[in-house]
Amino acid sequence: MRKYIKEFCEEYEYYFYSDYSGRGMFGKQCCGFVCSNMCQSVIELCGFLSQSGVEGFEKKLIPVCYDNMGKDMIVYFPNIS
């Protein structure tokens, strides 16, 4: 799944984080990306995954989390390391 998220970021020009550690993760790292509109970005990601033929991605992405970074936010996936 991580590979597809990275490809999505490259195609849609989002900054990809390979080693983000979000709130309450206690140092555990996961992947995520920086965006300005979380809802739009997650919908775009779902469309990308569907078009890429990834099956069952809905369950693999959950939970979807985010942290505010001031102007932008990071969307991250604690279960995808």
Biopython code that builds the backbone (N, CA, C, O; Angstrom):
import numpy as np
from Bio.PDB.StructureBuilder import StructureBuilder

atoms = [
    (1, "MET", "N", (0.827, -1.193, 0.000)),
    (1, "MET", "CA", (0.000, 0.000, 0.000)),
    (1, "MET", "C", (0.877, 1.265, 0.000)),
    (1, "MET", "O", (0.560, 2.263, -0.647)),
    (2, "ARG", "N", (1.970, 1.189, 0.736)),
    (2, "ARG", "CA", (2.888, 2.328, 0.826)),
    (2, "ARG", "C", (3.379, 2.756, -0.560)),
    (2, "ARG", "O", (3.473, 3.946, -0.857)),
    (3, "LYS", "N", (3.689, 1.770, -1.397)),
    (3, "LYS", "CA", (4.164, 2.029, -2.751)),
    (3, "LYS", "C", (3.125, 2.830, -3.546)),
    (3, "LYS", "O", (3.467, 3.768, -4.266)),
    (4, "TYR", "N", (1.869, 2.449, -3.405)),
    (4, "TYR", "CA", (0.798, 3.138, -4.128)),
    (4, "TYR", "C", (0.591, 4.563, -3.606)),
    (4, "TYR", "O", (0.319, 5.477, -4.384)),
    (5, "ILE", "N", (0.718, 4.745, -2.316)),
    (5, "ILE", "CA", (0.570, 6.093, -1.758)),
    (5, "ILE", "C", (1.700, 6.986, -2.260)),
    (5, "ILE", "O", (1.477, 8.154, -2.577)),
    (6, "LYS", "N", (2.897, 6.445, -2.330)),
    (6, "LYS", "CA", (4.031, 7.215, -2.856)),
    (6, "LYS", "C", (3.804, 7.570, -4.319)),
    (6, "LYS", "O", (4.048, 8.707, -4.721)),
    (7, "GLU", "N", (3.340, 6.615, -5.121)),
    (7, "GLU", "CA", (3.039, 6.882, -6.532)),
    (7, "GLU", "C", (1.955, 7.950, -6.664)),
    (7, "GLU", "O", (2.046, 8.835, -7.514)),
    (8, "PHE", "N", (0.935, 7.859, -5.820)),
    (8, "PHE", "CA", (-0.130, 8.858, -5.813)),
    (8, "PHE", "C", (0.448, 10.255, -5.563)),
    (8, "PHE", "O", (0.110, 11.211, -6.261)),
    (9, "CYS", "N", (1.316, 10.357, -4.567)),
    (9, "CYS", "CA", (1.921, 11.653, -4.232)),
    (9, "CYS", "C", (2.743, 12.201, -5.391)),
    (9, "CYS", "O", (2.709, 13.401, -5.664)),
    (10, "GLU", "N", (3.466, 11.346, -6.060)),
    (10, "GLU", "CA", (4.256, 11.778, -7.212)),
    (10, "GLU", "C", (3.352, 12.285, -8.333)),
    (10, "GLU", "O", (3.640, 13.306, -8.957)),
    (11, "GLU", "N", (2.265, 11.572, -8.584)),
    (11, "GLU", "CA", (1.360, 11.954, -9.675)),
    (11, "GLU", "C", (0.571, 13.226, -9.355)),
    (11, "GLU", "O", (0.368, 14.070, -10.228)),
    (12, "TYR", "N", (0.128, 13.361, -8.106)),
    (12, "TYR", "CA", (-0.703, 14.509, -7.730)),
    (12, "TYR", "C", (0.097, 15.632, -7.085)),
    (12, "TYR", "O", (-0.473, 16.631, -6.645)),
    (13, "GLU", "N", (1.415, 15.471, -7.027)),
    (13, "GLU", "CA", (2.330, 16.485, -6.515)),
    (13, "GLU", "C", (2.086, 16.842, -5.047)),
    (13, "GLU", "O", (2.054, 18.014, -4.674)),
    (14, "TYR", "N", (1.916, 15.806, -4.227)),
    (14, "TYR", "CA", (1.874, 15.967, -2.781)),
    (14, "TYR", "C", (3.232, 15.564, -2.223)),
    (14, "TYR", "O", (3.910, 14.706, -2.788)),
    (15, "TYR", "N", (3.628, 16.183, -1.112)),
    (15, "TYR", "CA", (4.887, 15.811, -0.472)),
    (15, "TYR", "C", (4.666, 14.541, 0.334)),
    (15, "TYR", "O", (3.817, 14.509, 1.224)),
    (16, "PHE", "N", (5.426, 13.493, 0.029)),
    (16, "PHE", "CA", (5.303, 12.186, 0.672)),
    (16, "PHE", "C", (6.228, 12.099, 1.875)),
    (16, "PHE", "O", (7.411, 12.427, 1.778)),
    (17, "TYR", "N", (5.695, 11.658, 3.007)),
    (17, "TYR", "CA", (6.490, 11.363, 4.197)),
    (17, "TYR", "C", (6.589, 9.851, 4.321)),
    (17, "TYR", "O", (5.572, 9.159, 4.335)),
    (18, "SER", "N", (7.793, 9.342, 4.411)),
    (18, "SER", "CA", (7.961, 7.898, 4.567)),
    (18, "SER", "C", (8.113, 7.495, 6.024)),
    (18, "SER", "O", (8.006, 6.315, 6.360)),
    (19, "ASP", "N", (8.363, 8.471, 6.890)),
    (19, "ASP", "CA", (8.696, 8.160, 8.285)),
    (19, "ASP", "C", (8.023, 9.109, 9.284)),
    (19, "ASP", "O", (8.659, 9.586, 10.224)),
    (20, "TYR", "N", (6.754, 9.371, 9.074)),
    (20, "TYR", "CA", (6.046, 10.288, 9.971)),
    (20, "TYR", "C", (5.635, 9.567, 11.253)),
    (20, "TYR", "O", (5.214, 8.410, 11.225)),
    (21, "SER", "N", (5.764, 10.261, 12.360)),
    (21, "SER", "CA", (5.310, 9.732, 13.646)),
    (21, "SER", "C", (4.282, 10.707, 14.219)),
    (21, "SER", "O", (4.638, 11.778, 14.712)),
    (22, "GLY", "N", (3.029, 10.335, 14.152)),
    (22, "GLY", "CA", (1.942, 11.215, 14.558)),
    (22, "GLY", "C", (1.687, 11.203, 16.059)),
    (22, "GLY", "O", (2.351, 10.496, 16.817)),
    (23, "ARG", "N", (0.726, 11.990, 16.460)),
    (23, "ARG", "CA", (0.350, 12.084, 17.870)),
    (23, "ARG", "C", (-0.063, 10.721, 18.411)),
    (23, "ARG", "O", (-0.828, 9.985, 17.787)),
    (24, "GLY", "N", (0.457, 10.415, 19.570)),
    (24, "GLY", "CA", (0.081, 9.173, 20.227)),
    (24, "GLY", "C", (0.671, 7.927, 19.601)),
    (24, "GLY", "O", (0.278, 6.815, 19.957)),
    (25, "MET", "N", (1.603, 8.084, 18.678)),
    (25, "MET", "CA", (2.205, 6.916, 18.036)),
    (25, "MET", "C", (3.462, 6.451, 18.784)),
    (25, "MET", "O", (3.982, 5.369, 18.512)),
    (26, "PHE", "N", (3.940, 7.257, 19.711)),
    (26, "PHE", "CA", (5.055, 6.896, 20.582)),
    (26, "PHE", "C", (6.281, 6.426, 19.807)),
    (26, "PHE", "O", (6.899, 5.419, 20.154)),
    (27, "GLY", "N", (6.626, 7.164, 18.754)),
    (27, "GLY", "CA", (7.820, 6.872, 17.980)),
    (27, "GLY", "C", (7.626, 5.917, 16.816)),
    (27, "GLY", "O", (8.499, 5.813, 15.954)),
    (28, "LYS", "N", (6.499, 5.217, 16.773)),
    (28, "LYS", "CA", (6.214, 4.341, 15.634)),
    (28, "LYS", "C", (6.081, 5.217, 14.392)),
    (28, "LYS", "O", (5.502, 6.301, 14.463)),
    (29, "GLN", "N", (6.605, 4.765, 13.262)),
    (29, "GLN", "CA", (6.581, 5.563, 12.051)),
    (29, "GLN", "C", (5.644, 4.961, 11.006)),
    (29, "GLN", "O", (5.439, 3.749, 10.947)),
    (30, "CYS", "N", (5.087, 5.844, 10.192)),
    (30, "CYS", "CA", (4.176, 5.422, 9.130)),
    (30, "CYS", "C", (4.330, 6.373, 7.950)),
    (30, "CYS", "O", (5.120, 7.316, 8.013)),
    (31, "CYS", "N", (3.586, 6.135, 6.880)),
    (31, "CYS", "CA", (3.655, 7.027, 5.730)),
    (31, "CYS", "C", (2.474, 7.996, 5.747)),
    (31, "CYS", "O", (1.438, 7.746, 6.364)),
    (32, "GLY", "N", (2.670, 9.094, 5.053)),
    (32, "GLY", "CA", (1.637, 10.113, 4.956)),
    (32, "GLY", "C", (2.013, 11.119, 3.884)),
    (32, "GLY", "O", (3.031, 10.969, 3.208)),
    (33, "PHE", "N", (1.191, 12.140, 3.734)),
    (33, "PHE", "CA", (1.486, 13.183, 2.760)),
    (33, "PHE", "C", (0.909, 14.512, 3.222)),
    (33, "PHE", "O", (-0.048, 14.557, 3.995)),
    (34, "VAL", "N", (1.508, 15.590, 2.736)),
    (34, "VAL", "CA", (1.098, 16.947, 3.095)),
    (34, "VAL", "C", (0.106, 17.448, 2.053)),
    (34, "VAL", "O", (0.309, 17.277, 0.851)),
    (35, "CYS", "N", (-0.976, 18.071, 2.532)),
    (35, "CYS", "CA", (-1.991, 18.622, 1.635)),
    (35, "CYS", "C", (-2.632, 19.838, 2.293)),
    (35, "CYS", "O", (-2.375, 20.130, 3.461)),
    (36, "SER", "N", (-3.456, 20.534, 1.547)),
    (36, "SER", "CA", (-4.174, 21.673, 2.110)),
    (36, "SER", "C", (-5.647, 21.358, 2.351)),
    (36, "SER", "O", (-6.311, 22.064, 3.110)),
    (37, "ASN", "N", (-6.164, 20.311, 1.717)),
    (37, "ASN", "CA", (-7.561, 19.935, 1.867)),
    (37, "ASN", "C", (-7.637, 18.425, 2.069)),
    (37, "ASN", "O", (-7.541, 17.662, 1.107)),
    (38, "MET", "N", (-7.808, 17.996, 3.307)),
    (38, "MET", "CA", (-7.770, 16.578, 3.638)),
    (38, "MET", "C", (-8.836, 15.779, 2.888)),
    (38, "MET", "O", (-8.532, 14.740, 2.303)),
    (39, "CYS", "N", (-10.068, 16.251, 2.901)),
    (39, "CYS", "CA", (-11.165, 15.505, 2.276)),
    (39, "CYS", "C", (-10.917, 15.305, 0.785)),
    (39, "CYS", "O", (-11.053, 14.195, 0.271)),
    (40, "GLN", "N", (-10.559, 16.369, 0.100)),
    (40, "GLN", "CA", (-10.308, 16.273, -1.334)),
    (40, "GLN", "C", (-9.150, 15.317, -1.611)),
    (40, "GLN", "O", (-9.225, 14.503, -2.532)),
    (41, "SER", "N", (-8.095, 15.409, -0.829)),
    (41, "SER", "CA", (-6.914, 14.575, -1.040)),
    (41, "SER", "C", (-7.204, 13.096, -0.814)),
    (41, "SER", "O", (-6.735, 12.252, -1.578)),
    (42, "VAL", "N", (-7.963, 12.775, 0.211)),
    (42, "VAL", "CA", (-8.285, 11.371, 0.493)),
    (42, "VAL", "C", (-9.204, 10.812, -0.592)),
    (42, "VAL", "O", (-9.075, 9.648, -0.972)),
    (43, "ILE", "N", (-10.123, 11.624, -1.090)),
    (43, "ILE", "CA", (-10.984, 11.189, -2.195)),
    (43, "ILE", "C", (-10.144, 10.942, -3.444)),
    (43, "ILE", "O", (-10.357, 9.954, -4.147)),
    (44, "GLU", "N", (-9.193, 11.830, -3.724)),
    (44, "GLU", "CA", (-8.299, 11.627, -4.863)),
    (44, "GLU", "C", (-7.480, 10.345, -4.687)),
    (44, "GLU", "O", (-7.293, 9.587, -5.639)),
    (45, "LEU", "N", (-6.996, 10.108, -3.470)),
    (45, "LEU", "CA", (-6.230, 8.894, -3.193)),
    (45, "LEU", "C", (-7.080, 7.649, -3.440)),
    (45, "LEU", "O", (-6.608, 6.690, -4.052)),
    (46, "CYS", "N", (-8.308, 7.655, -2.977)),
    (46, "CYS", "CA", (-9.197, 6.505, -3.190)),
    (46, "CYS", "C", (-9.449, 6.265, -4.675)),
    (46, "CYS", "O", (-9.460, 5.120, -5.127)),
    (47, "GLY", "N", (-9.650, 7.332, -5.428)),
    (47, "GLY", "CA", (-9.825, 7.201, -6.870)),
    (47, "GLY", "C", (-8.584, 6.626, -7.532)),
    (47, "GLY", "O", (-8.684, 5.766, -8.406)),
    (48, "PHE", "N", (-7.422, 7.096, -7.120)),
    (48, "PHE", "CA", (-6.152, 6.600, -7.654)),
    (48, "PHE", "C", (-5.984, 5.115, -7.357)),
    (48, "PHE", "O", (-5.618, 4.338, -8.239)),
    (49, "LEU", "N", (-6.252, 4.722, -6.118)),
    (49, "LEU", "CA", (-6.108, 3.315, -5.735)),
    (49, "LEU", "C", (-7.084, 2.429, -6.500)),
    (49, "LEU", "O", (-6.732, 1.326, -6.917)),
    (50, "SER", "N", (-8.303, 2.911, -6.684)),
    (50, "SER", "CA", (-9.303, 2.162, -7.441)),
    (50, "SER", "C", (-8.856, 1.985, -8.891)),
    (50, "SER", "O", (-8.929, 0.881, -9.430)),
    (51, "GLN", "N", (-8.396, 3.061, -9.522)),
    (51, "GLN", "CA", (-7.932, 2.990, -10.910)),
    (51, "GLN", "C", (-6.682, 2.129, -11.052)),
    (51, "GLN", "O", (-6.429, 1.566, -12.117)),
    (52, "SER", "N", (-5.897, 2.028, -9.974)),
    (52, "SER", "CA", (-4.681, 1.215, -10.000)),
    (52, "SER", "C", (-4.979, -0.260, -9.763)),
    (52, "SER", "O", (-4.076, -1.095, -9.821)),
    (53, "GLY", "N", (-6.246, -0.582, -9.495)),
    (53, "GLY", "CA", (-6.649, -1.969, -9.305)),
    (53, "GLY", "C", (-6.359, -2.531, -7.925)),
    (53, "GLY", "O", (-6.332, -3.748, -7.745)),
    (54, "VAL", "N", (-6.144, -1.661, -6.952)),
    (54, "VAL", "CA", (-5.879, -2.122, -5.586)),
    (54, "VAL", "C", (-7.204, -2.539, -4.957)),
    (54, "VAL", "O", (-8.129, -1.734, -4.847)),
    (55, "GLU", "N", (-7.288, -3.787, -4.551)),
    (55, "GLU", "CA", (-8.521, -4.298, -3.953)),
    (55, "GLU", "C", (-8.470, -4.174, -2.434)),
    (55, "GLU", "O", (-7.422, -4.374, -1.820)),
    (56, "GLY", "N", (-9.595, -3.847, -1.846)),
    (56, "GLY", "CA", (-9.708, -3.771, -0.398)),
    (56, "GLY", "C", (-8.945, -2.625, 0.229)),
    (56, "GLY", "O", (-8.629, -2.669, 1.418)),
    (57, "PHE", "N", (-8.642, -1.590, -0.556)),
    (57, "PHE", "CA", (-7.857, -0.478, -0.027)),
    (57, "PHE", "C", (-8.590, 0.277, 1.081)),
    (57, "PHE", "O", (-7.958, 0.881, 1.948)),
    (58, "GLU", "N", (-9.920, 0.242, 1.051)),
    (58, "GLU", "CA", (-10.697, 0.972, 2.058)),
    (58, "GLU", "C", (-10.326, 0.503, 3.463)),
    (58, "GLU", "O", (-10.127, 1.322, 4.361)),
    (59, "LYS", "N", (-10.236, -0.789, 3.650)),
    (59, "LYS", "CA", (-9.912, -1.342, 4.964)),
    (59, "LYS", "C", (-8.449, -1.138, 5.320)),
    (59, "LYS", "O", (-8.107, -0.979, 6.492)),
    (60, "LYS", "N", (-7.584, -1.142, 4.312)),
    (60, "LYS", "CA", (-6.152, -0.997, 4.560)),
    (60, "LYS", "C", (-5.783, 0.427, 4.982)),
    (60, "LYS", "O", (-4.816, 0.624, 5.718)),
    (61, "LEU", "N", (-6.546, 1.414, 4.521)),
    (61, "LEU", "CA", (-6.238, 2.808, 4.846)),
    (61, "LEU", "C", (-6.680, 3.210, 6.254)),
    (61, "LEU", "O", (-6.114, 4.131, 6.844)),
    (62, "ILE", "N", (-7.671, 2.535, 6.782)),
    (62, "ILE", "CA", (-8.239, 2.916, 8.075)),
    (62, "ILE", "C", (-7.311, 2.513, 9.200)),
    (62, "ILE", "O", (-6.835, 1.378, 9.186)),
    (63, "PRO", "N", (-7.026, 3.344, 10.157)),
    (63, "PRO", "CA", (-7.550, 4.694, 10.315)),
    (63, "PRO", "C", (-6.760, 5.713, 9.492)),
    (63, "PRO", "O", (-5.553, 5.573, 9.292)),
    (64, "VAL", "N", (-7.459, 6.726, 9.027)),
    (64, "VAL", "CA", (-6.830, 7.874, 8.383)),
    (64, "VAL", "C", (-6.755, 8.956, 9.447)),
    (64, "VAL", "O", (-7.767, 9.318, 10.046)),
    (65, "CYS", "N", (-5.564, 9.468, 9.679)),
    (65, "CYS", "CA", (-5.370, 10.496, 10.704)),
    (65, "CYS", "C", (-4.767, 11.738, 10.069)),
    (65, "CYS", "O", (-4.284, 11.697, 8.937)),
    (66, "TYR", "N", (-4.796, 12.833, 10.799)),
    (66, "TYR", "CA", (-4.168, 14.055, 10.300)),
    (66, "TYR", "C", (-3.683, 14.898, 11.464)),
    (66, "TYR", "O", (-4.213, 14.835, 12.574)),
    (67, "ASP", "N", (-2.669, 15.681, 11.180)),
    (67, "ASP", "CA", (-2.160, 16.677, 12.113)),
    (67, "ASP", "C", (-2.091, 18.000, 11.382)),
    (67, "ASP", "O", (-1.700, 18.055, 10.217)),
    (68, "ASN", "N", (-2.467, 19.052, 12.060)),
    (68, "ASN", "CA", (-2.414, 20.390, 11.497)),
    (68, "ASN", "C", (-0.976, 20.876, 11.519)),
    (68, "ASN", "O", (-0.281, 20.734, 12.525)),
    (69, "MET", "N", (-0.533, 21.448, 10.415)),
    (69, "MET", "CA", (0.828, 21.967, 10.311)),
    (69, "MET", "C", (0.802, 23.468, 10.047)),
    (69, "MET", "O", (1.708, 23.998, 9.402)),
    (70, "GLY", "N", (-0.206, 24.147, 10.530)),
    (70, "GLY", "CA", (-0.352, 25.576, 10.261)),
    (70, "GLY", "C", (-1.213, 25.770, 9.038)),
    (70, "GLY", "O", (-2.427, 25.573, 9.093)),
    (71, "LYS", "N", (-0.604, 26.153, 7.937)),
    (71, "LYS", "CA", (-1.348, 26.380, 6.691)),
    (71, "LYS", "C", (-1.800, 25.065, 6.061)),
    (71, "LYS", "O", (-2.902, 24.980, 5.519)),
    (72, "ASP", "N", (-0.955, 24.051, 6.130)),
    (72, "ASP", "CA", (-1.270, 22.750, 5.547)),
    (72, "ASP", "C", (-1.481, 21.717, 6.649)),
    (72, "ASP", "O", (-1.412, 22.033, 7.836)),
    (73, "MET", "N", (-1.736, 20.492, 6.242)),
    (73, "MET", "CA", (-1.858, 19.396, 7.202)),
    (73, "MET", "C", (-1.206, 18.159, 6.622)),
    (73, "MET", "O", (-1.012, 18.045, 5.412)),
    (74, "ILE", "N", (-0.876, 17.244, 7.500)),
    (74, "ILE", "CA", (-0.359, 15.965, 7.046)),
    (74, "ILE", "C", (-1.419, 14.911, 7.289)),
    (74, "ILE", "O", (-1.957, 14.792, 8.390)),
    (75, "VAL", "N", (-1.706, 14.160, 6.264)),
    (75, "VAL", "CA", (-2.623, 13.026, 6.346)),
    (75, "VAL", "C", (-1.729, 11.796, 6.461)),
    (75, "VAL", "O", (-0.826, 11.603, 5.646)),
    (76, "TYR", "N", (-1.979, 10.967, 7.470)),
    (76, "TYR", "CA", (-1.113, 9.799, 7.655)),
    (76, "TYR", "C", (-1.926, 8.574, 8.021)),
    (76, "TYR", "O", (-3.081, 8.657, 8.438)),
    (77, "PHE", "N", (-1.272, 7.427, 7.848)),
    (77, "PHE", "CA", (-1.921, 6.135, 7.976)),
    (77, "PHE", "C", (-1.132, 5.283, 8.958)),
    (77, "PHE", "O", (-0.183, 4.607, 8.559)),
    (78, "PRO", "N", (-1.506, 5.301, 10.241)),
    (78, "PRO", "CA", (-0.727, 4.621, 11.288)),
    (78, "PRO", "C", (-0.502, 3.139, 11.051)),
    (78, "PRO", "O", (0.478, 2.590, 11.553)),
    (79, "ASN", "N", (-1.365, 2.476, 10.312)),
    (79, "ASN", "CA", (-1.215, 1.040, 10.078)),
    (79, "ASN", "C", (-0.392, 0.704, 8.848)),
    (79, "ASN", "O", (-0.210, -0.469, 8.524)),
    (80, "ILE", "N", (0.112, 1.733, 8.152)),
    (80, "ILE", "CA", (0.934, 1.501, 6.964)),
    (80, "ILE", "C", (2.328, 2.027, 7.235)),
    (80, "ILE", "O", (2.586, 3.227, 7.148)),
    (81, "SER", "N", (3.222, 1.109, 7.565)),
    (81, "SER", "CA", (4.598, 1.531, 7.901)),
    (81, "SER", "C", (5.491, 1.548, 6.687)),
    (81, "SER", "O", (6.672, 1.877, 6.793)),
]
sb = StructureBuilder()
sb.init_structure("model")
sb.init_model(0)
sb.init_chain("A")
sb.init_seg("    ")
for serial, (resi, resn, name, xyz) in enumerate(atoms, 1):
    if name == "N":
        sb.init_residue(resn, " ", resi, " ")
    sb.init_atom(name, np.array(xyz, "f"), 0.0, 1.0, " ", f" {name:<3s}", serial, name[0])
structure = sb.get_structure()
